[in-house]
Amino acid sequence: MAGIGSMVKQKASDMRHRITVQSPATTVDADGQPIVTWSNFVTNEPAGFVPTGGTEAMRGKQLEAGTKAIFRVNYRAGYTEQMRLIHDGTTYGITYVNAVIGIKRFIELMVKT
């Protein structure tokens, strides 16, 4: 199965999904507890979307399900694994940021729910 990384040419129609990428900011409340707030790094970003699989695991007595995917976006400096991504109402954590083919044209954001 060919993933997004194997595509050398990218067409505008391949990037038909829209995502929002958010970055965290941590503050401390009056009791000394950390509070994480999220601010938009980029909104309405065109992206290619490829779901790559799902997972299920038992944690204690609860079944946890997750989804893995890859989003391909135009190159922009500043993406990190501490950020999160929102697509179609689902929030994904970014697990890996990959510059495609070593050039500054596209970035693949590997994510999971």
Summary of the structure (lengths in Angstrom):
residues: 113
radius of gyration: 15.9
end to end distance: 21.9
largest distance: 52.6
contacts: 287
relative contact order: 0.24
helix: 9%
strand: 64%
